[in-house]
Amino acid sequence: MNSEQYRELTLIGAGLAGSLLAILLSQRGWKVTVYERRGDPRIKGYESGRSINLALAERGRHALRAAGVEDAVMAQAVMMRGRMIHGLDGSLQLQRYGRDDSEVIWSVHRADLNITLLRAAERAGATVHFHRRLHTVDFDAGYARLIDDRDDQPHDIRFRTLVGADGAGSALRAEMVRKADFDEYTEFLDHSYKELTIPPGPDGGFRIEPHALHIWPRGRYMCIALPNDERTFTVTLFLPNHGLPNHAAPGTDDPSFASVRSGAEVRALFARDFPDALPLIPDLEQDWEHHPPGLLGTLYLDRWHLDGRALLLGDAAHAMVPFHGQGMNCAFEDCVALAEAMDRHGVLEQAFAAFEAERKPNAAAIQAMALENYIEMRDRVDDPDFLLQRELERALQERHPQRFVPHYTMVTFMRIPYAVALERSEIQRQILVEATRGRRDLAGIDWPALARVVEERLPVLEEAR
Ligand SMILES: Cc1cc2nc3c(=O)[nH]c(=O)nc-3n(C[C@H](O)[C@H](O)[C@H](O)COP(=O)(O)OP(=O)(O)OC[C@H]3O[C@@H](n4cnc5c(N)ncnc54)[C@H](O)[C@@H]3O)c2cc1C
């Protein structure tokens, strides 16, 4: 099919990726119709029930810029300069993410962000239908059935091309798998999460440092907190689903969702492991008992499109665990890559194939890095080896700014392909581990020898400043 001829597309899901893609394609003259399972968040309030706020980084900002909505989003974002590590003894340590305030991440409210994007999509000419859940698809006849969950009534539509931005549990993906036997597998983490809230203080201000992503690392589990612009924090507690033996206290198990069930049990857990956070969360027991735990997983899918008739992107194609704060950033990057592939190729099947070829290896790379980052966040950020490696990383970055670019910088502040960031990060990690082995500080490092290793193993990265 020649896409120039029709320029008509049906999008499933008006979440983060769906609404951003609707803007980008409408701006290019495509007739975009979007079907969303939930009600209109501008009328009913937001019914997401998960991850109230998100870390926005350069990849996501670039996509918002391309859609002309960056300023509107940034007006409500809160800057996070680094990780604020909360020790068990109440100590605090800020680990900056970058060199200065040009290298920071931003906390954005999912509902506000989604509403900003939806408004812009409609302004750009997209039509959004709410209360329409994709149910089944007849790809050969070009018919899809949508259900209104309020009255269970079916609504049938005709389509030329479906693009699925319907999230990790994508109904379109299920239909594509059924039709074309795609190879699909979700690996669930044996950890889940629950969200809690730190309200504003008595003076209406933030109760803890607002310009940081707070982490309480505790080995096999952890808490994090991100600021919201209404002076609250969203706290996320990540725990194993089942307890494993606690090596520090033989005969006991680490806490888990299996062992911490009641409000009283979660209070006891916080009193023991997160004592400085406990007084900040007045509704701890209620939050715990009313919010269901969220599952975390990585989706592996071997194909993302069915010729020119259907395509998946965002979480629907490559859901990942949230520990690099990149799921949305990656989904936004997908939207720009797809719009550009559609600019380049007149035939949709070719555009979809080019998009898949470009994005699949990169999605796989960030999925792998997100899994690795969980171990780093919960178990390594307060570890002396890790801190020494970070110190050496900063020193090498200063000495070789175009070759030795820290892992976090490549993923978060740059837009080089994730696969390149992964490959270079692995080399750098080996260099850092080898150079710090057996050392307590950087005194005695053979800098000229290290410079030779860096020059040999890390080619210049043009994008680095
Ligand atoms: C705890 C947690 C923390 C996270 N933190 C970050 C972070 O800090 N930074 C970051 O970049 N990412 C983060 N993420 C990842 C991020 O939330 C996702 O990657 C992002 O939401 C993906 O966008 P999407 O549009 O693909 O899917 P979604 O945002 O899930 O949107 C899917 C949309 O499709 C709709 N839908 C679903 N099924 C149907 C259907 N059958 N028919 C019609 N519509 C349907 C849904 O209602 C929804 O509106 C986090 C995720 C979690 C779970």
The ligand as a MOL file (V3000), in Angstrom:
LIG
                    3D

  0  0  0     0  0            999 V3000
M  V30 BEGIN CTAB
M  V30 COUNTS 53 58 0 0 0
M  V30 BEGIN ATOM
M  V30 1 C 6.7870 1.9560 38.5560 0
M  V30 2 C 7.1620 2.5050 37.2190 0
M  V30 3 C 7.9860 3.6040 37.1390 0
M  V30 4 C 8.3780 4.1150 35.9000 0
M  V30 5 N 9.2190 5.1810 35.8590 0
M  V30 6 C 9.6390 5.6630 34.6650 0
M  V30 7 C 10.5110 6.7920 34.6130 0
M  V30 8 O 10.8920 7.3440 35.6430 0
M  V30 9 N 10.9110 7.2400 33.3850 0
M  V30 10 C 10.5110 6.6360 32.2340 0
M  V30 11 O 10.9280 7.0690 31.1540 0
M  V30 12 N 9.6630 5.5740 32.2610 0
M  V30 13 C 9.2250 5.0850 33.4370 0
M  V30 14 N 8.3550 4.0230 33.4760 0
M  V30 15 C 7.9390 3.4010 32.2000 0
M  V30 16 C 6.7700 4.1410 31.5610 0
M  V30 17 O 5.6880 4.1940 32.4580 0
M  V30 18 C 6.3380 3.4230 30.3010 0
M  V30 19 O 7.4400 3.0340 29.5390 0
M  V30 20 C 5.4260 4.3240 29.4500 0
M  V30 21 O 4.2390 4.5930 30.1410 0
M  V30 22 C 5.1410 3.6610 28.1120 0
M  V30 23 O 4.2400 4.4290 27.3830 0
M  V30 24 P 3.1870 3.7250 26.4150 0
M  V30 25 O 2.4120 4.8450 25.8210 0
M  V30 26 O 3.8960 2.7660 25.5460 0
M  V30 27 O 2.2510 2.8740 27.3670 0
M  V30 28 P 1.2340 3.3940 28.4690 0
M  V30 29 O 1.7000 4.6540 29.0760 0
M  V30 30 O 0.9730 2.2210 29.3390 0
M  V30 31 O -0.0890 3.7360 27.6540 0
M  V30 32 C -0.9020 2.7370 27.0890 0
M  V30 33 C -2.2860 3.3280 26.8370 0
M  V30 34 O -3.0700 2.3910 26.1160 0
M  V30 35 C -4.3420 2.2650 26.7280 0
M  V30 36 N -4.8140 0.9050 26.4350 0
M  V30 37 C -4.4040 -0.2650 26.9860 0
M  V30 38 N -5.0450 -1.3020 26.4440 0
M  V30 39 C -5.8910 -0.7870 25.5190 0
M  V30 40 C -6.8260 -1.3620 24.6100 0
M  V30 41 N -7.0390 -2.6860 24.5730 0
M  V30 42 N -7.5320 -0.5400 23.7810 0
M  V30 43 C -7.3380 0.8190 23.8270 0
M  V30 44 N -6.4640 1.4150 24.6690 0
M  V30 45 C -5.7460 0.6240 25.4990 0
M  V30 46 C -4.0840 2.5000 28.1970 0
M  V30 47 O -5.2640 2.8710 28.8860 0
M  V30 48 C -3.0440 3.6220 28.1210 0
M  V30 49 O -3.6420 4.8860 28.0380 0
M  V30 50 C 7.9220 3.5120 34.7050 0
M  V30 51 C 7.0730 2.4010 34.7770 0
M  V30 52 C 6.6840 1.9080 36.0130 0
M  V30 53 C 5.7880 0.7160 36.0580 0
M  V30 END ATOM
M  V30 BEGIN BOND
M  V30 1 1 1 2
M  V30 2 1 2 3
M  V30 3 2 2 52
M  V30 4 2 3 4
M  V30 5 1 4 5
M  V30 6 1 4 50
M  V30 7 2 5 6
M  V30 8 1 6 7
M  V30 9 1 6 13
M  V30 10 2 7 8
M  V30 11 1 7 9
M  V30 12 1 9 10
M  V30 13 2 10 11
M  V30 14 1 10 12
M  V30 15 2 12 13
M  V30 16 1 13 14
M  V30 17 1 14 15
M  V30 18 1 14 50
M  V30 19 1 15 16
M  V30 20 1 16 17
M  V30 21 1 16 18
M  V30 22 1 18 19
M  V30 23 1 18 20
M  V30 24 1 20 21
M  V30 25 1 20 22
M  V30 26 1 22 23
M  V30 27 1 23 24
M  V30 28 2 24 25
M  V30 29 1 24 26
M  V30 30 1 24 27
M  V30 31 1 27 28
M  V30 32 2 28 29
M  V30 33 1 28 30
M  V30 34 1 28 31
M  V30 35 1 31 32
M  V30 36 1 32 33
M  V30 37 1 33 34
M  V30 38 1 33 48
M  V30 39 1 34 35
M  V30 40 1 35 36
M  V30 41 1 35 46
M  V30 42 1 36 37
M  V30 43 1 36 45
M  V30 44 2 37 38
M  V30 45 1 38 39
M  V30 46 1 39 40
M  V30 47 2 39 45
M  V30 48 1 40 41
M  V30 49 2 40 42
M  V30 50 1 42 43
M  V30 51 2 43 44
M  V30 52 1 44 45
M  V30 53 1 46 47
M  V30 54 1 46 48
M  V30 55 1 48 49
M  V30 56 2 50 51
M  V30 57 1 51 52
M  V30 58 1 52 53
M  V30 END BOND
M  V30 END CTAB
M  END
